[in-house]
Amino acid sequence: MRIWLLASIVALVITACGDNTREYEQYTDFNERQWVVGEKPRFEFEIVNVQQKYNLYGNIRNTVSYPYARLFYTYSLQDSTGKEIEKNLMSEFLFDSKSGKPFGKSGLGDLYDHRFIMLKDFQFKNPGKYAVTFEQFMRMDTLQGISAVGLRVEKAEAQ
């Protein structure tokens, strides 16, 4: 009886903590916590429900050794044929420009996680495979202090 009760409580906790809006989330980690200009992380995901609207986020993980307040990067969304659907330059603050205090969530020592909205309430026209490619746009070959870049695709809330 106790085992069944314990298993039920664990299952309830896991279900309650679940992220039911997330459709896809992956990261690419960079060696030595630096984003080299030639590294262009690409994330592939599948969309089945074209009636659903989605939010797409760029996830950035940086250290306190990142030397600037802002990060510039581009993202490109392609369909299954490779056709570019969207492309934008993003400009995001990782640190307060006056105080130098890091933004984002810190979970491990000097690492900070950020989630930046790229496309809000986006509706895909066709079901199928899609890809997002990221490229750092900081006018330098090696960008110190960026340890990972990721993509999150989630269901947008119903209006």
C-alpha positions as CSV (number, residue, x, y, z in Angstrom):
1,M,0.0,0.0,0.0
2,R,2.8,2.4,0.9
3,I,4.6,1.8,-2.4
4,W,1.5,2.4,-4.4
5,L,0.9,5.7,-2.5
6,L,4.5,6.8,-2.9
7,A,4.4,6.0,-6.7
8,S,1.1,7.9,-7.0
9,I,2.6,11.0,-5.3
10,V,5.8,10.9,-7.4
11,A,3.7,10.5,-10.6
12,L,1.5,13.4,-9.6
13,V,4.5,15.7,-8.9
14,I,6.1,14.8,-12.2
15,T,2.9,15.5,-14.1
16,A,2.2,18.8,-12.2
17,C,5.7,20.0,-13.0
18,G,5.5,19.1,-16.7
19,D,5.8,21.8,-19.4
20,N,2.8,21.1,-21.5
21,T,3.4,24.1,-23.9
22,R,6.9,23.0,-25.0
23,E,7.0,21.3,-28.4
24,Y,10.8,21.4,-28.8
25,E,13.8,22.6,-26.9
26,Q,17.5,21.9,-27.6
27,Y,20.9,23.5,-27.0
28,T,24.2,23.5,-28.8
29,D,27.1,23.8,-26.3
30,F,30.3,25.6,-27.4
31,N,33.8,24.4,-26.6
32,E,35.7,26.5,-24.1
33,R,32.6,28.8,-23.6
34,Q,33.2,30.8,-26.8
35,W,31.1,31.2,-29.9
36,V,33.3,31.1,-33.0
37,V,31.9,33.0,-36.0
38,G,31.9,29.9,-38.2
39,E,29.8,27.9,-35.8
40,K,26.1,28.2,-36.9
41,P,24.0,26.1,-34.6
42,R,21.0,24.5,-36.5
43,F,18.0,23.1,-34.9
44,E,15.4,20.9,-36.7
45,F,11.9,20.3,-35.5
46,E,8.6,19.1,-36.8
47,I,5.2,20.9,-36.9
48,V,2.1,18.8,-37.2
49,N,-0.7,21.1,-36.2
50,V,-0.8,24.1,-38.5
51,Q,-4.0,25.4,-36.8
52,Q,-1.9,26.0,-33.6
53,K,0.1,29.2,-33.1
54,Y,3.6,29.0,-31.7
55,N,6.2,31.1,-29.9
56,L,9.8,30.6,-30.9
57,Y,12.6,31.6,-28.5
58,G,16.3,32.0,-28.8
59,N,18.0,30.6,-25.6
60,I,21.4,32.0,-24.7
61,R,23.6,30.7,-22.0
62,N,26.5,33.0,-21.0
63,T,29.1,33.4,-18.3
64,V,29.9,36.5,-16.3
65,S,33.1,36.8,-18.4
66,Y,31.1,37.8,-21.5
67,P,32.7,41.2,-22.2
68,Y,29.7,43.2,-23.4
69,A,26.3,44.3,-22.2
70,R,24.5,43.3,-25.4
71,L,24.6,40.4,-27.8
72,F,23.8,40.6,-31.5
73,Y,22.8,37.5,-33.4
74,T,20.7,36.5,-36.4
75,Y,18.3,33.7,-36.7
76,S,16.9,32.2,-39.9
77,L,13.8,30.0,-40.1
78,Q,13.7,27.6,-43.0
79,D,11.1,25.1,-44.2
80,S,11.7,21.5,-45.3
81,T,12.9,22.6,-48.8
82,G,15.5,25.0,-47.3
83,K,13.4,28.1,-48.3
84,E,14.0,30.9,-45.8
85,I,10.7,32.0,-44.2
86,E,12.0,34.5,-41.6
87,K,15.3,36.1,-40.9
88,N,16.0,38.7,-38.3
89,L,18.9,40.4,-36.4
90,M,18.4,40.2,-32.7
91,S,19.9,42.7,-30.2
92,E,19.5,41.5,-26.6
93,F,21.0,42.8,-23.3
94,L,22.7,40.1,-21.2
95,F,23.9,42.6,-18.6
96,D,22.7,45.9,-17.3
97,S,24.6,48.5,-19.3
98,K,25.1,50.8,-16.3
99,S,25.7,48.5,-13.3
100,G,27.0,45.5,-15.1
101,K,24.6,43.3,-13.2
102,P,23.8,40.1,-15.2
103,F,20.3,39.5,-16.4
104,G,18.8,36.0,-16.8
105,K,18.4,33.1,-14.5
106,S,21.5,31.7,-12.7
107,G,21.5,28.1,-11.9
108,L,25.1,27.1,-11.8
109,G,27.8,29.5,-10.5
110,D,28.7,32.0,-13.2
111,L,26.2,30.8,-15.9
112,Y,23.1,32.7,-16.8
113,D,20.2,31.5,-19.0
114,H,18.2,33.9,-21.2
115,R,15.1,33.3,-23.3
116,F,14.4,35.9,-26.0
117,I,11.2,35.8,-28.0
118,M,11.9,35.7,-31.8
119,L,8.5,34.9,-33.2
120,K,5.3,35.4,-31.2
121,D,2.0,33.8,-32.2
122,F,3.6,32.4,-35.4
123,Q,1.4,30.1,-37.5
124,F,3.2,27.7,-39.8
125,K,1.5,27.4,-43.2
126,N,2.3,23.7,-43.8
127,P,3.0,20.7,-41.7
128,G,6.5,19.3,-41.9
129,K,10.1,19.8,-40.8
130,Y,11.5,23.2,-40.1
131,A,14.9,24.4,-39.1
132,V,16.3,27.5,-37.3
133,T,19.9,28.5,-37.7
134,F,21.7,31.0,-35.4
135,E,24.7,33.1,-36.3
136,Q,26.6,35.4,-34.0
137,F,26.8,39.0,-35.3
138,M,29.4,40.7,-33.1
139,R,32.1,41.6,-35.7
140,M,34.6,39.3,-34.1
141,D,35.8,35.8,-34.9
142,T,35.6,34.5,-31.4
143,L,33.0,35.6,-28.9
144,Q,34.1,34.8,-25.3
145,G,31.7,34.0,-22.6
146,I,28.8,32.4,-24.6
147,S,28.6,28.8,-23.6
148,A,25.5,27.6,-25.4
149,V,22.7,28.6,-27.8
150,G,19.3,27.0,-28.1
151,L,15.9,27.0,-29.6
152,R,12.6,26.6,-27.8
153,V,9.3,26.1,-29.7
154,E,6.1,26.2,-27.6
155,K,2.4,26.4,-28.2
156,A,1.1,30.0,-27.9
157,E,-1.6,30.5,-25.4
158,A,-5.1,30.6,-26.8
159,Q,-6.5,34.1,-27.0
